[in-house]
Amino acid sequence: MNSRQQYVSAGPVDSLPTGTKRTLYADDVTIVLVNLDGELFALDDRCPHQGGPLSRGTLQDDALMCPWHCWTFEVRTGRPRWPETGWRATRYPVKVEDGQILVRIG
């Protein structure tokens, strides 16, 4: 991957039903994709606290809970819900083109 931002395919939009999440591996980045009521979001799969896999955590309404220490992040913004810290989950832009999910990395 070069230093420029690029979109990578995450598969067809119908492969990620509402209320589900899954992992995307793209180059050296691991991302968790989430579908909230038809809106798609992408976060770095590593919890900013100690690197726990957010993709293995629980999706609670619009927040994702890390399975290691229960730190919880808003999927739409990456902001922490619990505990209230300055640490955010890194977000990636998502778009849909021709029925395909595309995530911008880089």
C-alpha positions as CSV (number, residue, x, y, z in Angstrom):
1,M,0.0,0.0,0.0
2,N,1.3,3.4,-0.8
3,S,1.0,6.6,1.3
4,R,-2.0,7.8,-0.7
5,Q,-5.5,7.1,0.5
6,Q,-7.3,4.4,-1.5
7,Y,-10.6,2.6,-1.3
8,V,-10.6,-1.2,-0.9
9,S,-13.5,-3.5,-1.6
10,A,-15.2,-5.1,1.4
11,G,-17.6,-7.1,-0.6
12,P,-21.2,-6.8,-1.6
13,V,-23.4,-4.6,0.6
14,D,-25.9,-7.4,1.1
15,S,-23.2,-9.5,2.7
16,L,-23.4,-7.2,5.8
17,P,-27.0,-7.3,7.0
18,T,-28.4,-4.6,9.4
19,G,-27.2,-5.2,13.0
20,T,-24.2,-7.2,12.1
21,K,-20.4,-6.7,12.0
22,R,-17.5,-8.4,10.3
23,T,-13.8,-8.1,9.8
24,L,-12.0,-6.7,6.8
25,Y,-8.3,-7.4,6.2
26,A,-6.7,-4.9,3.9
27,D,-2.9,-4.8,3.5
28,D,-1.6,-4.2,7.0
29,V,-4.9,-2.9,8.4
30,T,-7.6,-4.9,10.2
31,I,-11.0,-3.2,10.2
32,V,-14.4,-4.0,11.7
33,L,-17.3,-3.1,9.5
34,V,-20.7,-2.5,11.1
35,N,-24.2,-2.1,9.6
36,L,-26.4,0.1,11.8
37,D,-29.9,0.3,10.3
38,G,-28.5,0.4,6.8
39,E,-25.7,2.8,7.5
40,L,-22.2,1.4,7.1
41,F,-19.3,2.2,9.4
42,A,-15.7,1.1,9.6
43,L,-13.4,1.2,12.7
44,D,-9.9,0.0,13.3
45,D,-10.3,-3.4,14.8
46,R,-7.8,-2.7,17.6
47,C,-9.2,-1.2,20.7
48,P,-7.2,2.0,21.5
49,H,-6.9,0.9,25.2
50,Q,-4.8,-2.3,24.8
51,G,-5.4,-3.6,21.3
52,G,-8.3,-5.9,21.9
53,P,-10.2,-7.1,18.8
54,L,-13.3,-5.0,18.5
55,S,-14.7,-7.3,15.9
56,R,-15.0,-10.0,18.6
57,G,-16.8,-7.6,20.9
58,T,-20.5,-7.1,21.4
59,L,-22.6,-4.7,19.3
60,Q,-25.0,-2.9,21.7
61,D,-27.3,-0.5,19.8
62,D,-24.9,1.9,18.2
63,A,-21.8,1.0,20.3
64,L,-19.2,-1.7,20.1
65,M,-17.8,-3.2,23.3
66,C,-14.2,-4.5,23.4
67,P,-14.2,-8.1,24.6
68,W,-11.0,-7.7,26.7
69,H,-12.0,-4.9,29.2
70,C,-15.5,-3.8,28.2
71,W,-14.4,-0.4,26.8
72,T,-17.2,0.8,24.6
73,F,-17.0,3.0,21.5
74,E,-19.8,4.7,19.5
75,V,-19.7,3.2,16.0
76,R,-20.7,6.4,14.2
77,T,-18.0,8.6,15.8
78,G,-15.4,6.4,17.4
79,R,-15.9,8.3,20.7
80,P,-15.6,6.4,23.9
81,R,-18.9,5.7,25.7
82,W,-17.3,3.9,28.6
83,P,-15.1,4.8,30.2
84,E,-15.1,8.4,29.3
85,T,-11.5,9.0,28.1
86,G,-9.9,10.9,25.3
87,W,-9.1,7.7,23.4
88,R,-11.1,7.2,20.3
89,A,-11.5,4.2,18.0
90,T,-10.1,5.2,14.6
91,R,-12.8,5.5,11.9
92,Y,-12.5,4.9,8.2
93,P,-14.7,6.5,5.5
94,V,-17.2,4.0,3.9
95,K,-19.1,4.4,0.6
96,V,-21.2,2.0,-1.5
97,E,-20.7,1.9,-5.3
98,D,-22.5,-0.5,-7.6
99,G,-23.6,-2.6,-4.7
100,Q,-20.0,-2.9,-3.3
101,I,-18.8,-1.7,0.1
102,L,-15.7,0.4,-0.3
103,V,-13.5,1.5,2.7
104,R,-10.9,4.2,2.4
105,I,-7.6,3.3,4.0
106,G,-4.2,4.9,3.9
